[in-house]
Amino acid sequence: MKKVLLLVTAMVLGSGGAMAQFSNKIQNMRPYDQRGVNIFETGKTDTIPYEGMQLKLGAGFTQQFQSLKHQNPTAINSADKQANKLYALSPGFMTAQANLFIDAQLYDGIRLNVTTYLSARHHNETWVKGGYLQIDKLPFKSALLDNIMQYTTIRAGHYEVNYGDMHFRRSDAGHTLQNPFMEGLIMDAFATEIGGDIFVQKNGIFGMIGVTGGAIKGNVDSVKTAASNPDAQKAPSLIFKGGIDKQLTSDLRVRFSGSWYHNSNAGNGSLTLYGGDRSGSNYQNAMEKAYSSGTTANASTAIAFSGRLNPGYSMQVDAIMLNAFVKYSGFEFLGTYETANGRGAADLTDRKSSQYAVEGIYRFGAKENLFVGARYNAATSRLAGFTEDVKVNRFAGAAGWFITKNILMKAEYVDQQYKDFPTADYRSGGKFNGVVVEAAVSF
């Protein structure tokens, strides 16, 4: 925390020499507050003029109260070590989560973003999420390039990969204000990777191609072969996306998109498509083991991803996500179908997974500042070492109130069930349910 404050102070003091100004006038930026709800990729209709270097400091803050209960009645429990005993839960407040956003307008059409987790489930200490450069205009005198950049956005850096549409709606540590629910999907397709992408859009039709290193962080280590991967190499990840997003009438908007994430060989098993989140879940310690081994108690930060199902495709992965979004007046529908197959470091053959989710939201009030909604999500996966598929399903019902565009109060009832897990697994017959209440601030 001290390091972050020193960094911000240095930027503030140094901004005078660079003639930077604190401002909200950052071009082609997705707002962090209520205005960013239902915005996916940034558009090309920004009318903010360039007025020299600008600096914007923002934050996301979330405080939660949780009252969940869980059980695993069919899991085998050792009398002496209680290997499958679940973490003891009681109603209470979670540790607050917070993000720091630094956005800088460096030149006309060129901006920088750096995001830092100040406190999160997985890391209570400060942890950098990533940073990237976004280019919507090129500083060259060329009519051809100007014409191309009317429709093109380029990103480069260490950023949240644009696979699927659900990553725009999920909670991200302290930034939870734009998610009507507490969590994203059960199979949480989220990763920050080093690379670049080119996004082209015109008249509501869009397409993207991206290339990354396929890892959550930089790595210069040599690649080691193994029996499961004799031809180990550092293959890049390729991300493709395309779709249509149209405002058909003043009341009706439709969006359909398809995405494909591909990595043929990650060498040392560094892929994190379904395990790339470094912040953690908003269902604290639900359906988690009390002990890591023997009688060693699990630290809360070590079991930070409660309620999620990670297929463990750390070596190879091919994943496809289809999304359909329809908004008519205050009614919203979002549907998701995803299928994936791949391998972990010890797998000799591919394993498959799939999930679907449907959600409906009704927003009402003068500025759609009130909402109610429900989501059903079901995932099926063949996990490493398992001989049969397992299933996890979740129902969530939520309601919320935007007190201002920057302040949200919301509550959710959740019921999640685990099916077909072997009795030796702590999730056998598992279930958790209850209520989570959340206050979120973003600016």
C-alpha positions as CSV (number, residue, x, y, z in Angstrom):
1,M,0.0,0.0,0.0
2,K,2.8,2.4,0.9
3,K,4.5,1.7,-2.4
4,V,1.3,2.6,-4.3
5,L,0.9,5.8,-2.4
6,L,4.5,6.8,-3.1
7,L,4.0,6.0,-6.8
8,V,0.8,8.1,-7.0
9,T,2.5,11.0,-5.1
10,A,5.5,10.8,-7.5
11,M,3.1,11.0,-10.5
12,V,1.3,13.9,-9.0
13,L,4.5,15.8,-8.3
14,G,6.0,14.9,-11.6
15,S,2.9,15.8,-13.6
16,G,3.7,19.5,-13.3
17,G,6.9,19.1,-15.3
18,A,5.1,17.2,-18.0
19,M,2.3,19.7,-18.0
20,A,-0.2,17.0,-17.1
21,Q,-3.6,17.9,-15.6
22,F,-5.9,15.9,-13.5
23,S,-9.1,15.5,-15.5
24,N,-11.9,13.1,-16.5
25,K,-11.3,13.9,-20.1
26,I,-9.8,10.6,-21.2
27,Q,-10.7,9.5,-24.8
28,N,-12.2,6.2,-25.8
29,M,-12.5,4.9,-22.3
30,R,-15.1,2.6,-20.7
31,P,-16.4,4.4,-17.6
32,Y,-16.0,2.6,-14.2
33,D,-19.3,3.9,-12.9
34,Q,-22.9,3.2,-13.9
35,R,-22.3,4.7,-17.4
36,G,-20.2,1.6,-18.2
37,V,-23.0,-0.9,-17.6
38,N,-23.7,-2.8,-20.9
39,I,-20.7,-1.3,-22.6
40,F,-18.4,-3.9,-24.0
41,E,-15.5,-2.8,-26.2
42,T,-14.8,0.9,-26.5
43,G,-16.4,2.6,-29.5
44,K,-15.1,5.1,-32.1
45,T,-17.6,7.9,-31.6
46,D,-15.8,9.7,-28.8
47,T,-16.1,13.5,-29.0
48,I,-13.7,14.4,-26.2
49,P,-11.1,16.8,-27.6
50,Y,-7.4,16.4,-27.0
51,E,-6.2,19.2,-24.6
52,G,-2.7,18.0,-23.8
53,M,-1.7,15.3,-21.4
54,Q,-4.4,14.4,-18.9
55,L,-4.3,12.2,-15.8
56,K,-7.3,10.5,-14.2
57,L,-7.2,8.6,-10.9
58,G,-10.0,6.2,-10.2
59,A,-10.9,3.5,-7.8
60,G,-13.2,0.6,-7.1
61,F,-14.2,-0.3,-3.6
62,T,-16.4,-3.2,-2.4
63,Q,-17.6,-4.1,1.1
64,Q,-19.6,-7.3,1.6
65,F,-21.6,-9.1,4.2
66,Q,-22.0,-12.8,3.7
67,S,-24.4,-15.4,5.2
68,L,-23.8,-18.7,3.4
69,K,-24.0,-22.3,4.6
70,H,-22.6,-25.4,2.9
71,Q,-22.5,-29.1,3.1
72,N,-21.0,-32.2,1.5
73,P,-23.0,-35.2,3.0
74,T,-21.7,-37.9,0.7
75,A,-18.0,-37.1,0.8
76,I,-15.9,-39.6,2.8
77,N,-14.4,-38.0,5.9
78,S,-11.4,-39.6,7.7
79,A,-12.1,-39.8,11.4
80,D,-8.6,-38.8,12.4
81,K,-7.7,-36.2,9.7
82,Q,-11.1,-35.2,8.4
83,A,-9.6,-34.7,4.9
84,N,-12.9,-33.6,3.3
85,K,-14.1,-31.5,6.2
86,L,-15.5,-28.1,5.0
87,Y,-14.3,-24.7,6.2
88,A,-16.4,-23.5,9.1
89,L,-18.6,-20.6,8.0
90,S,-20.6,-18.1,10.0
91,P,-22.3,-14.8,8.9
92,G,-20.0,-11.8,8.8
93,F,-18.2,-9.1,6.8
94,M,-15.5,-9.9,4.3
95,T,-12.3,-7.9,4.2
96,A,-12.9,-4.9,1.9
97,Q,-11.6,-5.1,-1.6
98,A,-10.2,-2.2,-3.5
99,N,-8.7,-1.3,-6.9
100,L,-6.7,1.7,-8.1
101,F,-7.1,2.9,-11.7
102,I,-4.6,5.2,-13.3
103,D,-5.6,6.4,-16.8
104,A,-3.4,8.9,-18.8
105,Q,-4.2,10.6,-22.1
106,L,-0.7,10.7,-23.6
107,Y,-1.5,12.1,-27.0
108,D,-4.5,12.6,-29.2
109,G,-6.1,9.1,-29.5
110,I,-3.4,7.4,-27.4
111,R,-4.1,6.5,-23.7
112,L,-2.5,4.4,-21.0
113,N,-4.2,2.3,-18.3
114,V,-2.6,0.8,-15.2
115,T,-4.8,-1.1,-12.8
116,T,-3.6,-2.3,-9.3
117,Y,-5.4,-4.5,-6.8
118,L,-4.9,-2.8,-3.4
119,S,-6.7,-5.5,-1.5
120,A,-8.4,-8.7,-2.8
121,R,-9.4,-12.2,-1.6
122,H,-6.4,-13.9,-3.1
123,H,-3.9,-11.1,-2.3
124,N,-4.6,-8.9,0.7
125,E,-1.5,-6.9,-0.2
126,T,-1.1,-4.6,-3.2
127,W,-0.7,-6.5,-6.5
128,V,-0.6,-5.1,-10.0
129,K,-3.2,-6.4,-12.4
130,G,-1.7,-5.0,-15.5
131,G,-1.3,-2.1,-17.9
132,Y,-1.7,-1.4,-21.5
133,L,-1.5,1.2,-24.3
134,Q,-4.6,1.9,-26.4
135,I,-4.3,3.6,-29.7
136,D,-7.3,5.0,-31.6
137,K,-5.3,7.5,-33.7
138,L,-1.8,7.3,-35.1
139,P,0.4,10.4,-34.9
140,F,1.3,10.3,-38.6
141,K,0.2,12.6,-41.4
142,S,-1.4,10.0,-43.6
143,A,-4.9,10.1,-45.1
144,L,-4.8,6.3,-45.5
145,L,-3.9,5.6,-41.9
146,D,-6.4,8.2,-40.7
147,N,-9.1,6.4,-42.6
148,I,-8.1,3.0,-41.2
149,M,-8.0,4.3,-37.7
150,Q,-11.5,5.6,-38.0
151,Y,-12.6,2.0,-37.4
152,T,-9.5,0.5,-35.7
153,T,-8.3,0.2,-32.1
154,I,-4.9,-1.2,-31.2
155,R,-4.0,-2.4,-27.7
156,A,-0.6,-3.6,-26.5
157,G,0.7,-4.5,-23.0
158,H,-0.3,-6.7,-20.2
159,Y,-4.1,-6.7,-20.3
160,E,-7.3,-8.5,-19.8
161,V,-7.7,-10.6,-22.9
162,N,-10.9,-10.0,-24.9
163,Y,-12.3,-13.5,-25.0
164,G,-16.0,-13.6,-24.8
165,D,-18.4,-11.0,-23.4
166,M,-18.7,-12.2,-19.8
167,H,-15.4,-10.7,-18.7
168,F,-17.0,-7.3,-19.2
169,R,-19.7,-8.1,-16.6
170,R,-17.8,-10.1,-14.0
171,S,-16.7,-8.7,-10.6
172,D,-13.0,-7.9,-10.5
173,A,-11.7,-7.5,-6.9
174,G,-13.0,-4.1,-5.7
175,H,-14.6,-3.2,-9.1
176,T,-18.0,-4.9,-8.7
177,L,-20.4,-2.0,-9.5
178,Q,-21.2,-3.1,-13.1
179,N,-22.0,-6.7,-12.2
180,P,-25.7,-7.1,-11.2
181,F,-24.7,-10.4,-9.4
182,M,-21.9,-11.3,-7.0
183,E,-19.9,-13.5,-9.3
184,G,-19.1,-14.2,-13.0
185,L,-19.7,-17.7,-14.4
186,I,-18.8,-21.0,-12.8
187,M,-16.0,-21.6,-15.4
188,D,-14.5,-18.1,-15.1
189,A,-12.8,-17.4,-18.5
190,F,-10.6,-14.6,-17.4
191,A,-6.9,-14.0,-17.9
192,T,-4.4,-11.2,-18.1
193,E,-1.6,-11.8,-20.6
194,I,1.2,-10.0,-22.4
195,G,0.5,-9.2,-26.1
196,G,-1.5,-7.1,-28.4
197,D,-4.8,-7.1,-30.3
198,I,-6.4,-5.2,-33.2
199,F,-10.1,-4.5,-33.0
200,V,-12.0,-3.2,-36.1
201,Q,-15.6,-2.0,-36.0
202,K,-18.0,-0.3,-38.5
203,N,-21.7,0.1,-38.5
204,G,-22.1,-2.2,-35.6
205,I,-20.1,-5.1,-37.1
206,F,-16.9,-5.9,-35.4
207,G,-13.9,-8.3,-35.5
208,M,-10.7,-8.8,-33.5
209,I,-7.5,-10.7,-33.6
210,G,-5.1,-10.9,-30.7
211,V,-1.8,-12.6,-30.0
212,T,-0.4,-13.1,-26.5
213,G,2.4,-15.0,-24.8
214,G,-0.3,-17.3,-23.2
215,A,1.0,-16.7,-19.7
216,I,-0.2,-14.6,-16.8
217,K,3.3,-13.1,-16.4
218,G,6.6,-12.9,-18.3
219,N,8.8,-15.9,-18.4
220,V,12.3,-16.4,-19.8
221,D,12.8,-19.9,-18.4
222,S,13.7,-22.7,-20.7
223,V,11.0,-25.2,-21.7
224,K,11.3,-28.7,-20.2
225,T,9.9,-31.7,-22.0
226,A,7.9,-34.4,-20.2
227,A,6.3,-37.7,-21.1
228,S,3.0,-35.9,-21.4
229,N,4.5,-33.2,-23.6
230,P,7.7,-34.5,-25.4
231,D,7.5,-31.6,-27.9
232,A,7.1,-28.9,-25.3
233,Q,7.4,-25.3,-26.7
234,K,6.3,-21.8,-25.9
235,A,3.4,-21.4,-28.4
236,P,1.5,-18.1,-28.4
237,S,-2.2,-17.8,-27.7
238,L,-4.4,-16.7,-30.5
239,I,-7.7,-14.9,-29.7
240,F,-10.3,-14.3,-32.4
241,K,-13.6,-12.5,-31.9
242,G,-16.4,-11.3,-34.2
243,G,-20.0,-10.2,-34.0
244,I,-22.6,-7.5,-34.4
245,D,-23.9,-4.9,-32.0
246,K,-26.9,-2.8,-33.3
247,Q,-29.2,-0.3,-31.8
248,L,-32.2,-1.2,-34.0
249,T,-34.7,1.3,-32.4
250,S,-34.5,3.7,-29.6
251,D,-35.7,0.9,-27.3
252,L,-34.1,-2.2,-28.9
253,R,-30.5,-3.2,-28.9
254,V,-29.1,-6.6,-30.0
255,R,-25.6,-8.0,-29.8
256,F,-24.2,-11.3,-30.9
257,S,-20.6,-12.3,-30.6
258,G,-18.4,-15.4,-30.9
259,S,-14.9,-15.8,-29.6
260,W,-12.1,-18.5,-29.9
261,Y,-9.1,-18.8,-27.7
262,H,-6.3,-21.2,-28.9
263,N,-3.0,-22.4,-27.6
264,S,-1.5,-25.5,-28.9
265,N,1.4,-26.0,-26.5
266,A,2.2,-23.8,-23.5
267,G,5.5,-25.6,-22.7
268,N,5.8,-25.4,-18.9
269,G,2.1,-25.4,-18.3
270,S,1.5,-21.7,-17.8
271,L,-2.0,-21.3,-19.4
272,T,-4.5,-19.7,-17.0
273,L,-7.6,-19.1,-19.1
274,Y,-9.9,-20.5,-16.3
275,G,-7.6,-19.7,-13.5
276,G,-6.1,-16.3,-14.3
277,D,-7.9,-14.2,-11.8
278,R,-5.7,-12.9,-9.0
279,S,-8.4,-11.3,-7.0
280,G,-10.7,-14.1,-6.0
281,S,-14.4,-15.1,-5.6
282,N,-17.1,-13.1,-3.9
283,Y,-18.4,-16.2,-2.1
284,Q,-15.8,-16.4,0.6
285,N,-14.7,-19.9,1.6
286,A,-17.9,-21.5,0.4
287,M,-17.4,-25.3,-0.5
288,E,-13.8,-25.1,0.5
289,K,-11.8,-27.6,2.6
290,A,-10.9,-26.7,6.1
291,Y,-7.5,-28.4,5.9
292,S,-5.0,-28.5,3.0
293,S,-3.3,-31.7,4.3
294,G,-3.6,-33.6,7.6
295,T,-4.5,-31.0,10.2
296,T,-2.9,-28.0,8.5
297,A,-5.6,-25.4,8.3
298,N,-6.2,-23.6,4.9
299,A,-5.5,-19.9,4.8
300,S,-8.4,-17.9,3.4
301,T,-6.1,-16.5,0.6
302,A,-5.2,-20.0,-0.4
303,I,-8.9,-20.9,-1.1
304,A,-9.8,-17.7,-2.7
305,F,-11.7,-19.0,-5.8
306,S,-14.8,-20.5,-4.0
307,G,-17.7,-21.5,-6.2
308,R,-15.7,-21.8,-9.4
309,L,-14.7,-24.8,-11.5
310,N,-11.3,-24.7,-13.2
311,P,-10.8,-27.4,-15.8
312,G,-7.0,-27.0,-15.4
313,Y,-6.1,-26.6,-19.1
314,S,-2.6,-25.4,-18.3
315,M,-0.8,-27.0,-21.3
316,Q,-3.2,-26.8,-24.3
317,V,-6.6,-25.3,-24.8
318,D,-9.2,-24.5,-27.4
319,A,-12.2,-22.6,-26.1
320,I,-15.2,-21.1,-27.9
321,M,-17.7,-18.8,-26.3
322,L,-21.0,-17.6,-27.9
323,N,-22.9,-14.7,-26.4
324,A,-26.3,-13.1,-27.2
325,F,-27.4,-9.9,-25.6
326,V,-30.8,-8.2,-26.1
327,K,-32.0,-5.1,-24.4
328,Y,-35.5,-3.8,-24.9
329,S,-36.3,-0.8,-22.8
330,G,-35.5,-1.8,-19.2
331,F,-35.5,-5.6,-20.0
332,E,-32.1,-7.3,-20.6
333,F,-31.3,-10.9,-21.7
334,L,-27.8,-12.3,-21.9
335,G,-27.2,-15.9,-23.0
336,T,-23.8,-17.7,-23.0
337,Y,-22.7,-21.0,-24.4
338,E,-19.1,-22.1,-24.0
339,T,-17.2,-25.3,-24.9
340,A,-13.5,-26.0,-24.3
341,N,-11.1,-28.9,-24.5
342,G,-7.4,-29.1,-23.5
343,R,-4.8,-30.7,-21.3
344,G,-3.0,-30.1,-18.1
345,A,0.7,-30.8,-17.5
346,A,0.1,-34.5,-16.7
347,D,-2.6,-35.3,-19.2
348,L,-2.0,-37.7,-22.0
349,T,-5.3,-37.0,-23.8
350,D,-7.6,-34.1,-24.1
351,R,-10.4,-33.4,-21.6
352,K,-13.6,-31.6,-22.4
353,S,-15.8,-29.0,-20.6
354,S,-18.8,-26.9,-21.4
355,Q,-21.2,-24.5,-19.8
356,Y,-24.2,-22.4,-20.5
357,A,-25.8,-19.5,-18.7
358,V,-29.0,-17.5,-19.1
359,E,-29.8,-14.3,-17.2
360,G,-32.6,-11.7,-17.2
361,I,-32.4,-8.3,-15.7
362,Y,-35.1,-5.6,-15.4
363,R,-33.9,-2.1,-14.8
364,F,-36.3,0.6,-13.8
365,G,-36.5,4.1,-12.3
366,A,-35.8,7.4,-13.9
367,K,-32.2,6.5,-14.8
368,E,-32.6,2.7,-14.5
369,N,-31.1,3.1,-11.1
370,L,-33.0,0.1,-9.7
371,F,-32.9,-3.5,-11.0
372,V,-33.9,-7.1,-10.2
373,G,-32.6,-10.1,-12.0
374,A,-31.9,-13.8,-12.1
375,R,-29.2,-16.1,-13.6
376,Y,-28.9,-19.8,-14.1
377,N,-25.5,-21.3,-14.9
378,A,-24.6,-25.0,-15.4
379,A,-21.1,-26.4,-16.1
380,T,-19.9,-29.9,-17.0
381,S,-16.3,-30.9,-17.0
382,R,-14.0,-33.9,-17.0
383,L,-11.4,-32.9,-14.4
384,A,-7.8,-34.2,-14.3
385,G,-7.7,-37.7,-12.8
386,F,-11.5,-38.2,-13.0
387,T,-13.0,-41.0,-15.0
388,E,-16.5,-39.4,-15.3
389,D,-17.8,-35.9,-15.9
390,V,-18.8,-33.7,-13.0
391,K,-21.5,-31.0,-13.0
392,V,-21.9,-27.8,-11.1
393,N,-25.0,-25.6,-11.3
394,R,-25.9,-22.2,-9.8
395,F,-29.0,-20.2,-9.4
396,A,-28.7,-16.6,-8.4
397,G,-31.4,-13.9,-7.8
398,A,-30.3,-10.3,-7.3
399,A,-31.6,-6.8,-6.7
400,G,-29.8,-3.5,-6.6
401,W,-30.1,0.3,-6.2
402,F,-27.7,2.8,-7.8
403,I,-27.8,5.5,-5.1
404,T,-25.8,7.6,-7.5
405,K,-23.9,6.6,-10.7
406,N,-20.9,5.9,-8.5
407,I,-22.6,4.0,-5.5
408,L,-24.4,0.7,-5.7
409,M,-26.1,-1.4,-3.0
410,K,-27.0,-4.9,-4.1
411,A,-28.1,-8.2,-2.6
412,E,-28.1,-11.8,-4.0
413,Y,-29.5,-15.1,-3.0
414,V,-27.4,-18.0,-4.4
415,D,-27.9,-21.7,-4.5
416,Q,-25.1,-23.8,-6.0
417,Q,-25.0,-27.6,-6.3
418,Y,-22.2,-30.1,-7.1
419,K,-23.1,-33.3,-8.8
420,D,-21.4,-36.6,-9.8
421,F,-18.2,-35.9,-7.8
422,P,-16.6,-39.2,-6.4
423,T,-17.1,-39.7,-2.7
424,A,-13.3,-39.3,-2.1
425,D,-13.6,-35.7,-3.3
426,Y,-14.6,-33.0,-0.8
427,R,-17.2,-31.7,-3.3
428,S,-19.2,-34.9,-3.4
429,G,-22.9,-34.1,-2.8
430,G,-21.8,-30.5,-2.2
431,K,-24.1,-27.6,-1.9
432,F,-24.0,-24.0,-0.6
433,N,-26.7,-21.4,-0.4
434,G,-27.5,-18.1,1.3
435,V,-27.3,-14.4,0.9
436,V,-24.6,-11.9,0.1
437,V,-25.0,-8.2,0.5
438,E,-22.6,-5.8,-1.2
439,A,-21.9,-2.0,-1.3
440,A,-19.8,-1.0,-4.3
441,V,-18.2,2.4,-5.2
442,S,-16.5,3.1,-8.5
443,F,-15.3,6.3,-10.1
